[in-house]
């Protein structure tokens, strides 16, 4: 018998929501609401201009060249990259050039924010 353990259930982080989930922070009903709220309160108004179609193409090309998390790789671990991080944020004058980018897993990307 192949037994595969499941992640423990945890509550949705949306205030007052009684739903229990295994993945992510929010239940499906609150995921888009929380995303809109985050975009409205945390992101700059120029975010869509900076991270539009052009950025998605640059990101896709970079992650295809660097498919492993560069921080984990330096520590000897082979972890797939999920994010492309700007070493110098675009808000601080950073660019989308390859020398300013770094592929990271979600865990390492969260630590660099």
CORRA-V204419 format. One record per pair of residues at least 6 apart in sequence whose C-alpha atoms are under 6 Angstrom apart, sorted by the first residue. I is the first residue (numbers start at 1). J is the second residue. Records with the same first field share a line. If there is no record, write none. Layout:
# CORRA-V204419
I=J / J
This chain:
# CORRA-V204419
7=22
9=20 / 21 / 22
10=20 / 21
11=19 / 20
12=19 / 20 / 25 / 26 / 27
13=25 / 26
67=80 / 81
68=79 / 80 / 81
69=79 / 80 / 81 / 103 / 104 / 105
70=103 / 104
81=103 / 104 / 105
82=105 / 106
83=103 / 104
84=102 / 103
85=101 / 102
86=100 / 101
87=100 / 101
88=94
